[in-house]
Amino acid sequence: MGHLLAVSDVRTHKQAFARLLDMPDDELARQDIALVNLLCASGLPGNEHLDIAGCLRTIDEWADYVREETEKGFPRYRANPNPDKGSEAVYRLWQVMYALRYGKGLKHTTCRPL
């Protein structure tokens, strides 16, 4: 049985991609999706100096922040759940978007074809 990939497990993007391609589906399914995406992106043009460990720290920081903000606002939601505005899942989705936009300054961008 394989193990979970770590940033230190791979030296180059080609080695990372080869490891991912060689993994059985059940092992690949256990990998950190953020790490897999960053490893795949590391070889793309413009990402030659991608700081994967730094990106993972940022993602963890954002996740912690969103979790805190969601839990902080949850009592207000439970006290007055508005069925016209959706379910608890919708509340949580909006909290993610709100916390990242207004708490972390993340902006929506549109990808344009080359």
Sequence and secondary structure as in RCSB ss.txt:
>XXXX:A:sequence
MGHLLAVSDVRTHKQAFARLLDMPDDELARQDIALVNLLCASGLPGNEHLDIAGCLRTIDEWADYVREETEKGFP
RYRANPNPDKGSEAVYRLWQVMYALRYGKGLKHTTCRPL
>XXXX:A:secstr
      GGG SSHHHHHHHHHHS HHHHHTS HHHHHHHHHTTSTT TT  HHHHHHHHHHHHHHHHHHHHHHHH
HHHHS  GGG  HHHHHHHHHHHIIIIIT          
